Amino acid sequence: MHVRKGVTVMVEVRLAPDETFESLLKRFNRKVQQDGILAEARRREHYEPPSVVRKKKEAAKRRKSSRQKNA
C-alpha cells in the first residue's frame, strides 16, 4: 500500500497467460521500486523531528550546489 497526497495506492500486477512466477515477481519488484514504496517505508520507519528533516534538506542542497560548481 502506498499513500500519495492522501490517496492510498496498492501495487497490483496480474499474471499474464503463460507467464512464469519469476517474471511476475520481477515485474512486481520493479513496480514497487519505481513507485518508491520501500524508500518511503524506510524513511518513515523512525520518526524524525522537523528540525532534523530541515537540516537534512539543507545539507542535501549544499551537496548539490557544490557538485554543480565543480562540474
MOPAC internal coordinates of N, CA, C and O (Angstrom, degrees):
PM7 1SCF
backbone

  N    0.0000 0     0.00 0     0.00 0    0    0    0
  C    1.4496 1     0.00 0     0.00 0    1    0    0
  C    1.5203 1   108.12 1     0.00 0    2    1    0
  O    1.2310 1   120.57 1   -40.39 1    3    2    1
  N    1.3006 1   116.52 1   139.61 1    3    2    1
  C    1.4601 1   122.50 1  -176.58 1    5    3    2
  C    1.5248 1   108.36 1  -134.36 1    6    5    3
  O    1.2310 1   120.62 1   -44.64 1    7    6    5
  N    1.3161 1   116.42 1   135.36 1    7    6    5
  C    1.4574 1   120.01 1  -178.81 1    9    7    6
  C    1.5216 1   108.97 1  -108.80 1   10    9    7
  O    1.2310 1   120.77 1   -55.03 1   11   10    9
  N    1.3250 1   116.13 1   124.97 1   11   10    9
  C    1.4624 1   122.14 1   177.40 1   13   11   10
  C    1.5119 1   108.33 1  -130.28 1   14   13   11
  O    1.2310 1   120.96 1   -64.07 1   15   14   13
  N    1.3184 1   115.78 1   115.93 1   15   14   13
  C    1.4636 1   121.60 1   178.36 1   17   15   14
  C    1.5237 1   111.78 1    49.64 1   18   17   15
  O    1.2310 1   120.65 1  -134.22 1   19   18   17
  N    1.3319 1   116.36 1    45.78 1   19   18   17
  C    1.4468 1   120.80 1   176.54 1   21   19   18
  C    1.5118 1   115.18 1    81.90 1   22   21   19
  O    1.2310 1   120.04 1  -177.94 1   23   22   21
  N    1.3329 1   117.52 1     2.06 1   23   22   21
  C    1.4607 1   120.94 1  -179.80 1   25   23   22
  C    1.5186 1   108.39 1  -111.35 1   26   25   23
  O    1.2310 1   120.48 1   -49.86 1   27   26   25
  N    1.3233 1   116.69 1   130.14 1   27   26   25
  C    1.4477 1   121.44 1   179.27 1   29   27   26
  C    1.5193 1   109.59 1   -88.14 1   30   29   27
  O    1.2310 1   121.02 1   -51.51 1   31   30   29
  N    1.3417 1   115.65 1   128.49 1   31   30   29
  C    1.4561 1   121.42 1  -178.64 1   33   31   30
  C    1.5175 1   108.65 1  -124.56 1   34   33   31
  O    1.2310 1   120.29 1   -51.99 1   35   34   33
  N    1.3174 1   117.05 1   128.01 1   35   34   33
  C    1.4601 1   120.67 1   176.32 1   37   35   34
  C    1.5195 1   108.61 1  -103.56 1   38   37   35
  O    1.2310 1   121.10 1   -38.91 1   39   38   37
  N    1.3172 1   115.50 1   141.09 1   39   38   37
  C    1.4524 1   119.84 1   176.57 1   41   39   38
  C    1.5199 1   107.61 1   -78.01 1   42   41   39
  O    1.2310 1   121.27 1   -48.77 1   43   42   41
  N    1.3143 1   115.18 1   131.23 1   43   42   41
  C    1.4603 1   119.34 1  -178.93 1   45   43   42
  C    1.5177 1   108.80 1  -134.54 1   46   45   43
  O    1.2310 1   120.97 1   -50.12 1   47   46   45
  N    1.3237 1   115.75 1   129.88 1   47   46   45
  C    1.4610 1   121.26 1   172.92 1   49   47   46
  C    1.5238 1   106.49 1  -127.67 1   50   49   47
  O    1.2310 1   120.99 1   -43.22 1   51   50   49
  N    1.3003 1   115.71 1   136.78 1   51   50   49
  C    1.4625 1   120.60 1  -179.67 1   53   51   50
  C    1.5193 1   109.56 1  -106.64 1   54   53   51
  O    1.2310 1   121.33 1   -37.58 1   55   54   53
  N    1.2984 1   115.07 1   142.42 1   55   54   53
  C    1.4509 1   121.56 1  -179.55 1   57   55   54
  C    1.5258 1   109.53 1   -72.43 1   58   57   55
  O    1.2310 1   120.89 1   -60.13 1   59   58   57
  N    1.3236 1   115.91 1   119.87 1   59   58   57
  C    1.4632 1   120.94 1   177.80 1   61   59   58
  C    1.5339 1   108.48 1   -80.75 1   62   61   59
  O    1.2310 1   120.18 1   -24.02 1   63   62   61
  N    1.3150 1   117.25 1   155.98 1   63   62   61
  C    1.4643 1   119.32 1   177.72 1   65   63   62
  C    1.5298 1   110.38 1   -59.22 1   66   65   63
  O    1.2310 1   120.40 1   -41.61 1   67   66   65
  N    1.2967 1   116.85 1   138.39 1   67   66   65
  C    1.4708 1   123.77 1   179.19 1   69   67   66
  C    1.5254 1   112.67 1    60.64 1   70   69   67
  O    1.2310 1   119.70 1  -149.76 1   71   70   69
  N    1.3301 1   118.18 1    30.24 1   71   70   69
  C    1.4680 1   121.11 1   177.86 1   73   71   70
  C    1.5184 1   108.76 1  -102.19 1   74   73   71
  O    1.2310 1   120.67 1   -41.61 1   75   74   73
  N    1.3187 1   116.31 1   138.39 1   75   74   73
  C    1.4654 1   119.86 1   179.66 1   77   75   74
  C    1.5247 1   109.17 1   -80.72 1   78   77   75
  O    1.2310 1   121.68 1   -20.01 1   79   78   77
  N    1.3161 1   114.38 1   159.99 1   79   78   77
  C    1.4599 1   119.95 1   178.77 1   81   79   78
  C    1.5257 1   110.31 1   -63.95 1   82   81   79
  O    1.2310 1   120.10 1   143.14 1   83   82   81
  N    1.3368 1   117.42 1   -36.86 1   83   82   81
  C    1.4603 1   121.15 1  -179.15 1   85   83   82
  C    1.5295 1   111.67 1   -62.17 1   86   85   83
  O    1.2310 1   120.36 1   137.24 1   87   86   85
  N    1.3433 1   116.91 1   -42.76 1   87   86   85
  C    1.4676 1   118.97 1   179.71 1   89   87   86
  C    1.5298 1   110.69 1   -69.59 1   90   89   87
  O    1.2310 1   120.42 1   145.25 1   91   90   89
  N    1.3279 1   116.80 1   -34.75 1   91   90   89
  C    1.4675 1   120.48 1   176.21 1   93   91   90
  C    1.5253 1   109.81 1   -63.50 1   94   93   91
  O    1.2310 1   120.43 1   136.82 1   95   94   93
  N    1.3187 1   116.78 1   -43.18 1   95   94   93
  C    1.4529 1   121.59 1   179.35 1   97   95   94
  C    1.5354 1   111.05 1   -64.35 1   98   97   95
  O    1.2310 1   120.36 1   140.27 1   99   98   97
  N    1.3335 1   116.91 1   -39.73 1   99   98   97
  C    1.4636 1   120.73 1   177.11 1  101   99   98
  C    1.5226 1   110.83 1   -62.13 1  102  101   99
  O    1.2310 1   120.40 1   136.45 1  103  102  101
  N    1.3392 1   116.84 1   -43.55 1  103  102  101
  C    1.4679 1   120.48 1   178.64 1  105  103  102
  C    1.5182 1   110.96 1   -62.45 1  106  105  103
  O    1.2310 1   120.88 1   138.22 1  107  106  105
  N    1.3313 1   115.93 1   -41.78 1  107  106  105
  C    1.4636 1   120.49 1   179.40 1  109  107  106
  C    1.5264 1   110.30 1   -62.61 1  110  109  107
  O    1.2310 1   120.55 1   132.19 1  111  110  109
  N    1.3306 1   116.55 1   -47.81 1  111  110  109
  C    1.4655 1   120.00 1  -179.41 1  113  111  110
  C    1.5209 1   111.55 1   -62.10 1  114  113  111
  O    1.2310 1   120.13 1   140.12 1  115  114  113
  N    1.3189 1   117.35 1   -39.88 1  115  114  113
  C    1.4647 1   121.75 1   178.95 1  117  115  114
  C    1.5247 1   109.97 1   -63.50 1  118  117  115
  O    1.2310 1   120.62 1   137.39 1  119  118  117
  N    1.3190 1   116.41 1   -42.61 1  119  118  117
  C    1.4674 1   120.74 1  -179.08 1  121  119  118
  C    1.5340 1   110.75 1   -65.89 1  122  121  119
  O    1.2310 1   120.30 1   137.77 1  123  122  121
  N    1.3239 1   117.04 1   -42.23 1  123  122  121
  C    1.4701 1   121.52 1   177.67 1  125  123  122
  C    1.5184 1   109.73 1   -62.04 1  126  125  123
  O    1.2310 1   120.50 1   138.15 1  127  126  125
  N    1.3388 1   116.65 1   -41.85 1  127  126  125
  C    1.4565 1   121.53 1   179.38 1  129  127  126
  C    1.5270 1   111.00 1   -64.26 1  130  129  127
  O    1.2310 1   119.91 1   134.95 1  131  130  129
  N    1.3137 1   117.78 1   -45.05 1  131  130  129
  C    1.4633 1   122.10 1  -178.59 1  133  131  130
  C    1.5239 1   111.59 1   -65.27 1  134  133  131
  O    1.2310 1   120.41 1   142.78 1  135  134  133
  N    1.3223 1   116.81 1   -37.22 1  135  134  133
  C    1.4633 1   120.42 1  -179.93 1  137  135  134
  C    1.5247 1   112.20 1   -75.86 1  138  137  135
  O    1.2310 1   120.23 1   166.17 1  139  138  137
  N    1.3296 1   117.17 1   -13.83 1  139  138  137
  C    1.4569 1   121.06 1   178.21 1  141  139  138
  C    1.5113 1   113.66 1    73.77 1  142  141  139
  O    1.2310 1   120.22 1  -153.46 1  143  142  141
  N    1.3057 1   117.18 1    26.54 1  143  142  141
  C    1.4644 1   121.07 1  -176.19 1  145  143  142
  C    1.5172 1   111.33 1   -68.03 1  146  145  143
  O    1.2310 1   119.97 1   134.63 1  147  146  145
  N    1.3307 1   117.65 1   -45.37 1  147  146  145
  C    1.4646 1   120.12 1  -179.11 1  149  147  146
  C    1.5235 1   111.34 1   -67.08 1  150  149  147
  O    1.2310 1   120.43 1   140.08 1  151  150  149
  N    1.3266 1   116.79 1   -39.92 1  151  150  149
  C    1.4676 1   119.94 1   178.58 1  153  151  150
  C    1.5260 1   109.99 1   -62.28 1  154  153  151
  O    1.2310 1   120.99 1   138.31 1  155  154  153
  N    1.3142 1   115.71 1   -41.69 1  155  154  153
  C    1.4713 1   120.12 1   178.90 1  157  155  154
  C    1.5246 1   110.70 1   -64.80 1  158  157  155
  O    1.2310 1   120.09 1   139.14 1  159  158  157
  N    1.3214 1   117.43 1   -40.86 1  159  158  157
  C    1.4645 1   121.17 1   179.27 1  161  159  158
  C    1.5224 1   110.58 1   -64.31 1  162  161  159
  O    1.2310 1   120.40 1   137.51 1  163  162  161
  N    1.3317 1   116.84 1   -42.49 1  163  162  161
  C    1.4648 1   119.73 1   178.21 1  165  163  162
  C    1.5197 1   110.86 1   -64.56 1  166  165  163
  O    1.2310 1   120.78 1   140.79 1  167  166  165
  N    1.3287 1   116.11 1   -39.21 1  167  166  165
  C    1.4610 1   120.01 1  -179.63 1  169  167  166
  C    1.5235 1   110.95 1   -65.04 1  170  169  167
  O    1.2310 1   120.39 1   144.45 1  171  170  169
  N    1.3192 1   116.86 1   -35.55 1  171  170  169
  C    1.4639 1   120.72 1  -177.30 1  173  171  170
  C    1.5212 1   113.36 1   -91.84 1  174  173  171
  O    1.2310 1   120.49 1  -178.14 1  175  174  173
  N    1.3268 1   116.67 1     1.86 1  175  174  173
  C    1.4633 1   120.30 1  -176.22 1  177  175  174
  C    1.5286 1   111.87 1   -60.09 1  178  177  175
  O    1.2310 1   120.68 1   140.44 1  179  178  177
  N    1.3347 1   116.31 1   -39.56 1  179  178  177
  C    1.4603 1   121.21 1   179.51 1  181  179  178
  C    1.5220 1   108.19 1  -126.64 1  182  181  179
  O    1.2310 1   121.28 1   -38.09 1  183  182  181
  N    1.3072 1   115.15 1   141.91 1  183  182  181
  C    1.4654 1   120.00 1  -179.43 1  185  183  182
  C    1.5184 1   110.12 1   -70.16 1  186  185  183
  O    1.2310 1   120.63 1   -45.25 1  187  186  185
  N    1.3105 1   116.41 1   134.75 1  187  186  185
  C    1.4610 1   122.28 1   174.08 1  189  187  186
  C    1.5204 1   107.99 1  -118.94 1  190  189  187
  O    1.2310 1   120.35 1   -53.57 1  191  190  189
  N    1.3171 1   116.94 1   126.43 1  191  190  189
  C    1.4584 1   119.41 1   177.70 1  193  191  190
  C    1.5253 1   110.37 1   -63.08 1  194  193  191
  O    1.2310 1   120.20 1   -25.51 1  195  194  193
  N    1.3177 1   117.22 1   154.49 1  195  194  193
  C    1.4583 1   120.68 1  -178.93 1  197  195  194
  C    1.5350 1   113.07 1   -55.69 1  198  197  195
  O    1.2310 1   120.03 1   147.14 1  199  198  197
  N    1.3226 1   117.55 1   -32.86 1  199  198  197
  C    1.4714 1   119.46 1  -179.81 1  201  199  198
  C    1.5300 1   110.83 1   -65.02 1  202  201  199
  O    1.2310 1   119.95 1   142.34 1  203  202  201
  N    1.3287 1   117.69 1   -37.66 1  203  202  201
  C    1.4610 1   121.42 1   179.28 1  205  203  202
  C    1.5263 1   109.93 1   -69.58 1  206  205  203
  O    1.2310 1   120.45 1   138.85 1  207  206  205
  N    1.3119 1   116.75 1   -41.15 1  207  206  205
  C    1.4615 1   121.05 1   178.43 1  209  207  206
  C    1.5312 1   109.21 1   -61.17 1  210  209  207
  O    1.2310 1   120.30 1   136.54 1  211  210  209
  N    1.3217 1   117.03 1   -43.46 1  211  210  209
  C    1.4617 1   122.32 1   179.90 1  213  211  210
  C    1.5360 1   110.64 1   -62.38 1  214  213  211
  O    1.2310 1   120.52 1   136.26 1  215  214  213
  N    1.3361 1   116.62 1   -43.74 1  215  214  213
  C    1.4684 1   120.34 1   179.63 1  217  215  214
  C    1.5257 1   111.06 1   -64.57 1  218  217  215
  O    1.2310 1   119.69 1   141.51 1  219  218  217
  N    1.3320 1   118.20 1   -38.49 1  219  218  217
  C    1.4613 1   121.24 1   178.54 1  221  219  218
  C    1.5212 1   110.93 1   -65.14 1  222  221  219
  O    1.2310 1   120.50 1   139.09 1  223  222  221
  N    1.3320 1   116.66 1   -40.91 1  223  222  221
  C    1.4605 1   120.59 1   178.87 1  225  223  222
  C    1.5271 1   110.61 1   -63.94 1  226  225  223
  O    1.2310 1   120.48 1   136.81 1  227  226  225
  N    1.3270 1   116.68 1   -43.19 1  227  226  225
  C    1.4675 1   120.44 1   179.78 1  229  227  226
  C    1.5188 1   110.90 1   -63.94 1  230  229  227
  O    1.2310 1   120.13 1   138.71 1  231  230  229
  N    1.3278 1   117.36 1   -41.29 1  231  230  229
  C    1.4621 1   121.34 1   179.57 1  233  231  230
  C    1.5271 1   110.61 1   -64.97 1  234  233  231
  O    1.2310 1   120.46 1   139.39 1  235  234  233
  N    1.3206 1   116.72 1   -40.61 1  235  234  233
  C    1.4628 1   120.80 1   178.63 1  237  235  234
  C    1.5233 1   109.86 1   -65.00 1  238  237  235
  O    1.2310 1   120.44 1   140.29 1  239  238  237
  N    1.3190 1   116.76 1   -39.71 1  239  238  237
  C    1.4687 1   120.85 1   179.33 1  241  239  238
  C    1.5310 1   109.79 1   -63.99 1  242  241  239
  O    1.2310 1   120.46 1   138.03 1  243  242  241
  N    1.3511 1   116.72 1   -41.97 1  243  242  241
  C    1.4599 1   120.56 1   178.25 1  245  243  242
  C    1.5213 1   111.26 1   -63.45 1  246  245  243
  O    1.2310 1   120.40 1   136.81 1  247  246  245
  N    1.3320 1   116.85 1   -43.19 1  247  246  245
  C    1.4740 1   120.84 1   178.59 1  249  247  246
  C    1.5249 1   111.01 1   -61.43 1  250  249  247
  O    1.2310 1   121.20 1   137.06 1  251  250  249
  N    1.3166 1   115.31 1   -42.94 1  251  250  249
  C    1.4744 1   119.94 1  -177.69 1  253  251  250
  C    1.5356 1   110.18 1   -66.26 1  254  253  251
  O    1.2310 1   120.29 1   136.65 1  255  254  253
  N    1.3318 1   117.06 1   -43.35 1  255  254  253
  C    1.4602 1   119.17 1  -178.61 1  257  255  254
  C    1.5287 1   111.11 1   -68.48 1  258  257  255
  O    1.2310 1   119.42 1   146.32 1  259  258  257
  N    1.3215 1   118.71 1   -33.68 1  259  258  257
  C    1.4655 1   120.25 1   178.93 1  261  259  258
  C    1.5283 1   110.47 1   -70.21 1  262  261  259
  O    1.2310 1   119.85 1   146.91 1  263  262  261
  N    1.3293 1   117.89 1   -33.09 1  263  262  261
  C    1.4637 1   121.15 1   176.87 1  265  263  262
  C    1.5215 1   110.61 1   -67.09 1  266  265  263
  O    1.2310 1   120.29 1   141.73 1  267  266  265
  N    1.3366 1   117.04 1   -38.27 1  267  266  265
  C    1.4509 1   120.84 1  -179.48 1  269  267  266
  C    1.5288 1   111.44 1   -68.41 1  270  269  267
  O    1.2310 1   120.15 1   145.19 1  271  270  269
  N    1.3251 1   117.32 1   -34.81 1  271  270  269
  C    1.4572 1   120.80 1   178.79 1  273  271  270
  C    1.5316 1   110.79 1   -67.73 1  274  273  271
  O    1.2310 1   120.69 1   142.88 1  275  274  273
  N    1.3398 1   116.29 1   -37.12 1  275  274  273
  C    1.4666 1   120.89 1  -177.61 1  277  275  274
  C    1.5106 1   112.09 1   -76.67 1  278  277  275
  O    1.2310 1   119.66 1   159.08 1  279  278  277
  N    1.2986 1   118.24 1   -20.92 1  279  278  277
  C    1.4690 1   120.91 1  -175.84 1  281  279  278
  C    1.5021 1   113.85 1   -79.53 1  282  281  279
  O    1.2310 1   120.10 1   180.00 1  283  282  281

